[in-house]
Amino acid sequence: MSLRTDIEAKVRASFEAQSMMTTLGAELTDLSAGRATITAPILPESRQQHGAAHAGLTFSIGDSAAGYSALTMFPLAAEVVTVEMKINLMAPGIGDRLVAEGRVIKSGRRLTVVQSDVFAERDGTRTQIALLQGTMIAVET
């Protein structure tokens, strides 16, 4: 589903304001109504002791992808904040980059239930490494 130009501009500006995403080398690569995709390279600085992507990287981009999927559904004057988020880590993040695909499950007046799948990509092959589910809230800006 297409996204209004003003909503897309708001979401992209919000993403650009996140210094954490900049630090991780993350990019908002796809955006539509109720959906957002964020990619991030698995940098040497974002690996855990076994060489795989750190769970903090996985959680950060999964949470943000879910949050921005919710923000696409909020009024223009609202911003998004995570209320709660659960993560299931299912496989090590081994590869060149991570891809987080966030989506809205149910959008309410104040609270929105979201999910995010995170994949590790290596040589064109994707492996799902995590599933996140949580709740976002619309806040006045």
PyMOL CGO cylinders between C-alpha atoms (Angstrom):
from pymol import cmd
from pymol.cgo import CYLINDER

trace = [
    CYLINDER, 0.00, 0.00, 0.00, 1.37, 3.41, -0.93, 0.3, 1, 1, 1, 1, 1, 1,
    CYLINDER, 1.37, 3.41, -0.93, 2.33, 5.94, 1.71, 0.3, 1, 1, 1, 1, 1, 1,
    CYLINDER, 2.33, 5.94, 1.71, 1.42, 9.63, 1.78, 0.3, 1, 1, 1, 1, 1, 1,
    CYLINDER, 1.42, 9.63, 1.78, 4.42, 11.79, 0.89, 0.3, 1, 1, 1, 1, 1, 1,
    CYLINDER, 4.42, 11.79, 0.89, 4.19, 13.86, 4.09, 0.3, 1, 1, 1, 1, 1, 1,
    CYLINDER, 4.19, 13.86, 4.09, 4.09, 10.72, 6.28, 0.3, 1, 1, 1, 1, 1, 1,
    CYLINDER, 4.09, 10.72, 6.28, 7.05, 9.20, 4.42, 0.3, 1, 1, 1, 1, 1, 1,
    CYLINDER, 7.05, 9.20, 4.42, 9.06, 12.42, 4.85, 0.3, 1, 1, 1, 1, 1, 1,
    CYLINDER, 9.06, 12.42, 4.85, 8.23, 12.48, 8.58, 0.3, 1, 1, 1, 1, 1, 1,
    CYLINDER, 8.23, 12.48, 8.58, 9.31, 8.85, 9.08, 0.3, 1, 1, 1, 1, 1, 1,
    CYLINDER, 9.31, 8.85, 9.08, 12.53, 9.31, 7.13, 0.3, 1, 1, 1, 1, 1, 1,
    CYLINDER, 12.53, 9.31, 7.13, 13.39, 12.49, 9.08, 0.3, 1, 1, 1, 1, 1, 1,
    CYLINDER, 13.39, 12.49, 9.08, 12.75, 10.65, 12.36, 0.3, 1, 1, 1, 1, 1, 1,
    CYLINDER, 12.75, 10.65, 12.36, 15.04, 7.81, 11.28, 0.3, 1, 1, 1, 1, 1, 1,
    CYLINDER, 15.04, 7.81, 11.28, 17.79, 10.24, 10.25, 0.3, 1, 1, 1, 1, 1, 1,
    CYLINDER, 17.79, 10.24, 10.25, 17.61, 11.84, 13.72, 0.3, 1, 1, 1, 1, 1, 1,
    CYLINDER, 17.61, 11.84, 13.72, 18.53, 8.54, 15.42, 0.3, 1, 1, 1, 1, 1, 1,
    CYLINDER, 18.53, 8.54, 15.42, 22.25, 8.70, 16.14, 0.3, 1, 1, 1, 1, 1, 1,
    CYLINDER, 22.25, 8.70, 16.14, 22.19, 5.01, 17.15, 0.3, 1, 1, 1, 1, 1, 1,
    CYLINDER, 22.19, 5.01, 17.15, 21.17, 4.00, 13.63, 0.3, 1, 1, 1, 1, 1, 1,
    CYLINDER, 21.17, 4.00, 13.63, 23.96, 6.16, 12.20, 0.3, 1, 1, 1, 1, 1, 1,
    CYLINDER, 23.96, 6.16, 12.20, 26.49, 4.55, 14.56, 0.3, 1, 1, 1, 1, 1, 1,
    CYLINDER, 26.49, 4.55, 14.56, 25.38, 1.09, 13.40, 0.3, 1, 1, 1, 1, 1, 1,
    CYLINDER, 25.38, 1.09, 13.40, 25.53, 2.04, 9.70, 0.3, 1, 1, 1, 1, 1, 1,
    CYLINDER, 25.53, 2.04, 9.70, 21.81, 1.25, 9.41, 0.3, 1, 1, 1, 1, 1, 1,
    CYLINDER, 21.81, 1.25, 9.41, 19.64, 2.42, 6.53, 0.3, 1, 1, 1, 1, 1, 1,
    CYLINDER, 19.64, 2.42, 6.53, 15.87, 2.69, 6.15, 0.3, 1, 1, 1, 1, 1, 1,
    CYLINDER, 15.87, 2.69, 6.15, 15.65, 0.85, 2.84, 0.3, 1, 1, 1, 1, 1, 1,
    CYLINDER, 15.65, 0.85, 2.84, 11.92, 0.32, 2.31, 0.3, 1, 1, 1, 1, 1, 1,
    CYLINDER, 11.92, 0.32, 2.31, 8.80, 2.00, 3.61, 0.3, 1, 1, 1, 1, 1, 1,
    CYLINDER, 8.80, 2.00, 3.61, 5.10, 1.55, 2.96, 0.3, 1, 1, 1, 1, 1, 1,
    CYLINDER, 5.10, 1.55, 2.96, 1.89, 1.81, 4.98, 0.3, 1, 1, 1, 1, 1, 1,
    CYLINDER, 1.89, 1.81, 4.98, 2.33, -0.44, 8.01, 0.3, 1, 1, 1, 1, 1, 1,
    CYLINDER, 2.33, -0.44, 8.01, 5.76, -1.72, 6.93, 0.3, 1, 1, 1, 1, 1, 1,
    CYLINDER, 5.76, -1.72, 6.93, 9.41, -0.67, 7.27, 0.3, 1, 1, 1, 1, 1, 1,
    CYLINDER, 9.41, -0.67, 7.27, 12.69, -2.35, 6.40, 0.3, 1, 1, 1, 1, 1, 1,
    CYLINDER, 12.69, -2.35, 6.40, 16.04, -1.46, 7.94, 0.3, 1, 1, 1, 1, 1, 1,
    CYLINDER, 16.04, -1.46, 7.94, 19.39, -2.94, 6.92, 0.3, 1, 1, 1, 1, 1, 1,
    CYLINDER, 19.39, -2.94, 6.92, 22.71, -2.77, 8.74, 0.3, 1, 1, 1, 1, 1, 1,
    CYLINDER, 22.71, -2.77, 8.74, 26.14, -4.16, 7.95, 0.3, 1, 1, 1, 1, 1, 1,
    CYLINDER, 26.14, -4.16, 7.95, 27.65, -6.55, 10.46, 0.3, 1, 1, 1, 1, 1, 1,
    CYLINDER, 27.65, -6.55, 10.46, 30.64, -4.36, 11.27, 0.3, 1, 1, 1, 1, 1, 1,
    CYLINDER, 30.64, -4.36, 11.27, 33.64, -5.58, 13.31, 0.3, 1, 1, 1, 1, 1, 1,
    CYLINDER, 33.64, -5.58, 13.31, 32.44, -3.20, 16.07, 0.3, 1, 1, 1, 1, 1, 1,
    CYLINDER, 32.44, -3.20, 16.07, 28.98, -4.80, 16.24, 0.3, 1, 1, 1, 1, 1, 1,
    CYLINDER, 28.98, -4.80, 16.24, 30.02, -8.44, 16.65, 0.3, 1, 1, 1, 1, 1, 1,
    CYLINDER, 30.02, -8.44, 16.65, 29.93, -10.57, 19.77, 0.3, 1, 1, 1, 1, 1, 1,
    CYLINDER, 29.93, -10.57, 19.77, 32.81, -12.72, 21.04, 0.3, 1, 1, 1, 1, 1, 1,
    CYLINDER, 32.81, -12.72, 21.04, 32.10, -15.57, 18.57, 0.3, 1, 1, 1, 1, 1, 1,
    CYLINDER, 32.10, -15.57, 18.57, 32.14, -13.29, 15.53, 0.3, 1, 1, 1, 1, 1, 1,
    CYLINDER, 32.14, -13.29, 15.53, 28.39, -13.21, 14.89, 0.3, 1, 1, 1, 1, 1, 1,
    CYLINDER, 28.39, -13.21, 14.89, 26.29, -10.05, 14.96, 0.3, 1, 1, 1, 1, 1, 1,
    CYLINDER, 26.29, -10.05, 14.96, 25.67, -8.96, 18.54, 0.3, 1, 1, 1, 1, 1, 1,
    CYLINDER, 25.67, -8.96, 18.54, 22.10, -9.38, 19.79, 0.3, 1, 1, 1, 1, 1, 1,
    CYLINDER, 22.10, -9.38, 19.79, 22.15, -5.64, 20.51, 0.3, 1, 1, 1, 1, 1, 1,
    CYLINDER, 22.15, -5.64, 20.51, 22.45, -4.95, 16.77, 0.3, 1, 1, 1, 1, 1, 1,
    CYLINDER, 22.45, -4.95, 16.77, 19.67, -7.42, 16.04, 0.3, 1, 1, 1, 1, 1, 1,
    CYLINDER, 19.67, -7.42, 16.04, 17.40, -5.88, 18.66, 0.3, 1, 1, 1, 1, 1, 1,
    CYLINDER, 17.40, -5.88, 18.66, 18.18, -2.29, 17.69, 0.3, 1, 1, 1, 1, 1, 1,
    CYLINDER, 18.18, -2.29, 17.69, 17.27, -2.60, 14.04, 0.3, 1, 1, 1, 1, 1, 1,
    CYLINDER, 17.27, -2.60, 14.04, 14.34, -4.95, 14.74, 0.3, 1, 1, 1, 1, 1, 1,
    CYLINDER, 14.34, -4.95, 14.74, 12.87, -2.53, 17.28, 0.3, 1, 1, 1, 1, 1, 1,
    CYLINDER, 12.87, -2.53, 17.28, 13.35, 0.43, 14.95, 0.3, 1, 1, 1, 1, 1, 1,
    CYLINDER, 13.35, 0.43, 14.95, 11.84, -1.37, 11.93, 0.3, 1, 1, 1, 1, 1, 1,
    CYLINDER, 11.84, -1.37, 11.93, 8.79, -2.29, 14.02, 0.3, 1, 1, 1, 1, 1, 1,
    CYLINDER, 8.79, -2.29, 14.02, 8.54, 1.24, 15.40, 0.3, 1, 1, 1, 1, 1, 1,
    CYLINDER, 8.54, 1.24, 15.40, 8.74, 2.89, 12.01, 0.3, 1, 1, 1, 1, 1, 1,
    CYLINDER, 8.74, 2.89, 12.01, 6.14, 0.51, 10.60, 0.3, 1, 1, 1, 1, 1, 1,
    CYLINDER, 6.14, 0.51, 10.60, 3.84, 1.81, 13.37, 0.3, 1, 1, 1, 1, 1, 1,
    CYLINDER, 3.84, 1.81, 13.37, 4.75, 5.44, 12.72, 0.3, 1, 1, 1, 1, 1, 1,
    CYLINDER, 4.75, 5.44, 12.72, 3.49, 5.11, 9.14, 0.3, 1, 1, 1, 1, 1, 1,
    CYLINDER, 3.49, 5.11, 9.14, 0.01, 4.56, 10.61, 0.3, 1, 1, 1, 1, 1, 1,
    CYLINDER, 0.01, 4.56, 10.61, 0.08, 7.43, 13.14, 0.3, 1, 1, 1, 1, 1, 1,
    CYLINDER, 0.08, 7.43, 13.14, -1.28, 10.95, 12.66, 0.3, 1, 1, 1, 1, 1, 1,
    CYLINDER, -1.28, 10.95, 12.66, 1.18, 13.42, 11.13, 0.3, 1, 1, 1, 1, 1, 1,
    CYLINDER, 1.18, 13.42, 11.13, 1.66, 15.25, 14.45, 0.3, 1, 1, 1, 1, 1, 1,
    CYLINDER, 1.66, 15.25, 14.45, 2.62, 12.07, 16.37, 0.3, 1, 1, 1, 1, 1, 1,
    CYLINDER, 2.62, 12.07, 16.37, 5.95, 10.35, 17.01, 0.3, 1, 1, 1, 1, 1, 1,
    CYLINDER, 5.95, 10.35, 17.01, 6.59, 6.78, 18.14, 0.3, 1, 1, 1, 1, 1, 1,
    CYLINDER, 6.59, 6.78, 18.14, 8.05, 5.27, 21.32, 0.3, 1, 1, 1, 1, 1, 1,
    CYLINDER, 8.05, 5.27, 21.32, 8.43, 1.60, 22.25, 0.3, 1, 1, 1, 1, 1, 1,
    CYLINDER, 8.43, 1.60, 22.25, 6.27, 0.52, 25.20, 0.3, 1, 1, 1, 1, 1, 1,
    CYLINDER, 6.27, 0.52, 25.20, 7.57, -3.06, 25.31, 0.3, 1, 1, 1, 1, 1, 1,
    CYLINDER, 7.57, -3.06, 25.31, 9.44, -5.41, 23.00, 0.3, 1, 1, 1, 1, 1, 1,
    CYLINDER, 9.44, -5.41, 23.00, 10.21, -9.14, 23.20, 0.3, 1, 1, 1, 1, 1, 1,
    CYLINDER, 10.21, -9.14, 23.20, 12.84, -10.86, 21.11, 0.3, 1, 1, 1, 1, 1, 1,
    CYLINDER, 12.84, -10.86, 21.11, 13.32, -14.52, 20.23, 0.3, 1, 1, 1, 1, 1, 1,
    CYLINDER, 13.32, -14.52, 20.23, 16.86, -15.14, 18.99, 0.3, 1, 1, 1, 1, 1, 1,
    CYLINDER, 16.86, -15.14, 18.99, 16.71, -18.20, 16.75, 0.3, 1, 1, 1, 1, 1, 1,
    CYLINDER, 16.71, -18.20, 16.75, 20.09, -18.41, 15.01, 0.3, 1, 1, 1, 1, 1, 1,
    CYLINDER, 20.09, -18.41, 15.01, 23.44, -16.64, 15.05, 0.3, 1, 1, 1, 1, 1, 1,
    CYLINDER, 23.44, -16.64, 15.05, 23.73, -13.50, 12.93, 0.3, 1, 1, 1, 1, 1, 1,
    CYLINDER, 23.73, -13.50, 12.93, 26.42, -14.73, 10.56, 0.3, 1, 1, 1, 1, 1, 1,
    CYLINDER, 26.42, -14.73, 10.56, 26.81, -12.91, 7.28, 0.3, 1, 1, 1, 1, 1, 1,
    CYLINDER, 26.81, -12.91, 7.28, 27.48, -9.57, 5.69, 0.3, 1, 1, 1, 1, 1, 1,
    CYLINDER, 27.48, -9.57, 5.69, 24.44, -7.67, 6.91, 0.3, 1, 1, 1, 1, 1, 1,
    CYLINDER, 24.44, -7.67, 6.91, 21.19, -7.88, 8.85, 0.3, 1, 1, 1, 1, 1, 1,
    CYLINDER, 21.19, -7.88, 8.85, 17.78, -7.02, 7.43, 0.3, 1, 1, 1, 1, 1, 1,
    CYLINDER, 17.78, -7.02, 7.43, 14.87, -6.18, 9.75, 0.3, 1, 1, 1, 1, 1, 1,
    CYLINDER, 14.87, -6.18, 9.75, 11.36, -6.21, 8.27, 0.3, 1, 1, 1, 1, 1, 1,
    CYLINDER, 11.36, -6.21, 8.27, 8.85, -4.54, 10.58, 0.3, 1, 1, 1, 1, 1, 1,
    CYLINDER, 8.85, -4.54, 10.58, 5.08, -4.66, 10.20, 0.3, 1, 1, 1, 1, 1, 1,
    CYLINDER, 5.08, -4.66, 10.20, 1.97, -3.55, 12.01, 0.3, 1, 1, 1, 1, 1, 1,
    CYLINDER, 1.97, -3.55, 12.01, -0.21, -6.34, 13.37, 0.3, 1, 1, 1, 1, 1, 1,
    CYLINDER, -0.21, -6.34, 13.37, -2.95, -4.10, 14.83, 0.3, 1, 1, 1, 1, 1, 1,
    CYLINDER, -2.95, -4.10, 14.83, -3.00, -0.32, 14.90, 0.3, 1, 1, 1, 1, 1, 1,
    CYLINDER, -3.00, -0.32, 14.90, -5.08, 1.25, 17.66, 0.3, 1, 1, 1, 1, 1, 1,
    CYLINDER, -5.08, 1.25, 17.66, -5.86, 4.81, 18.69, 0.3, 1, 1, 1, 1, 1, 1,
    CYLINDER, -5.86, 4.81, 18.69, -2.87, 4.99, 21.09, 0.3, 1, 1, 1, 1, 1, 1,
    CYLINDER, -2.87, 4.99, 21.09, -1.22, 1.55, 21.13, 0.3, 1, 1, 1, 1, 1, 1,
    CYLINDER, -1.22, 1.55, 21.13, -0.05, -0.43, 18.11, 0.3, 1, 1, 1, 1, 1, 1,
    CYLINDER, -0.05, -0.43, 18.11, 1.03, -4.07, 18.13, 0.3, 1, 1, 1, 1, 1, 1,
    CYLINDER, 1.03, -4.07, 18.13, 4.02, -4.74, 15.87, 0.3, 1, 1, 1, 1, 1, 1,
    CYLINDER, 4.02, -4.74, 15.87, 6.33, -7.54, 14.77, 0.3, 1, 1, 1, 1, 1, 1,
    CYLINDER, 6.33, -7.54, 14.77, 9.72, -7.62, 13.15, 0.3, 1, 1, 1, 1, 1, 1,
    CYLINDER, 9.72, -7.62, 13.15, 11.62, -10.44, 11.46, 0.3, 1, 1, 1, 1, 1, 1,
    CYLINDER, 11.62, -10.44, 11.46, 15.41, -10.09, 11.36, 0.3, 1, 1, 1, 1, 1, 1,
    CYLINDER, 15.41, -10.09, 11.36, 17.48, -11.95, 8.79, 0.3, 1, 1, 1, 1, 1, 1,
    CYLINDER, 17.48, -11.95, 8.79, 21.22, -12.41, 8.31, 0.3, 1, 1, 1, 1, 1, 1,
    CYLINDER, 21.22, -12.41, 8.31, 22.28, -12.22, 4.67, 0.3, 1, 1, 1, 1, 1, 1,
    CYLINDER, 22.28, -12.22, 4.67, 25.36, -13.94, 3.30, 0.3, 1, 1, 1, 1, 1, 1,
    CYLINDER, 25.36, -13.94, 3.30, 26.18, -14.42, -0.38, 0.3, 1, 1, 1, 1, 1, 1,
    CYLINDER, 26.18, -14.42, -0.38, 22.56, -13.74, -1.35, 0.3, 1, 1, 1, 1, 1, 1,
    CYLINDER, 22.56, -13.74, -1.35, 21.15, -16.25, 1.13, 0.3, 1, 1, 1, 1, 1, 1,
    CYLINDER, 21.15, -16.25, 1.13, 18.88, -15.17, 3.99, 0.3, 1, 1, 1, 1, 1, 1,
    CYLINDER, 18.88, -15.17, 3.99, 18.53, -16.87, 7.35, 0.3, 1, 1, 1, 1, 1, 1,
    CYLINDER, 18.53, -16.87, 7.35, 15.96, -15.70, 9.87, 0.3, 1, 1, 1, 1, 1, 1,
    CYLINDER, 15.96, -15.70, 9.87, 17.79, -15.06, 13.12, 0.3, 1, 1, 1, 1, 1, 1,
    CYLINDER, 17.79, -15.06, 13.12, 15.17, -13.31, 15.26, 0.3, 1, 1, 1, 1, 1, 1,
    CYLINDER, 15.17, -13.31, 15.26, 11.51, -12.52, 15.73, 0.3, 1, 1, 1, 1, 1, 1,
    CYLINDER, 11.51, -12.52, 15.73, 10.45, -9.48, 17.75, 0.3, 1, 1, 1, 1, 1, 1,
    CYLINDER, 10.45, -9.48, 17.75, 6.97, -8.61, 18.96, 0.3, 1, 1, 1, 1, 1, 1,
    CYLINDER, 6.97, -8.61, 18.96, 6.00, -5.53, 20.85, 0.3, 1, 1, 1, 1, 1, 1,
    CYLINDER, 6.00, -5.53, 20.85, 3.82, -2.52, 21.44, 0.3, 1, 1, 1, 1, 1, 1,
    CYLINDER, 3.82, -2.52, 21.44, 4.36, 1.05, 20.27, 0.3, 1, 1, 1, 1, 1, 1,
    CYLINDER, 4.36, 1.05, 20.27, 2.67, 4.20, 21.47, 0.3, 1, 1, 1, 1, 1, 1,
    CYLINDER, 2.67, 4.20, 21.47, 1.90, 7.39, 19.59, 0.3, 1, 1, 1, 1, 1, 1,
    CYLINDER, 1.90, 7.39, 19.59, 3.19, 10.46, 21.41, 0.3, 1, 1, 1, 1, 1, 1,
    CYLINDER, 3.19, 10.46, 21.41, 2.47, 14.10, 20.66, 0.3, 1, 1, 1, 1, 1, 1,
    CYLINDER, 2.47, 14.10, 20.66, 5.41, 16.06, 19.28, 0.3, 1, 1, 1, 1, 1, 1,
]
cmd.load_cgo(trace, "trace")
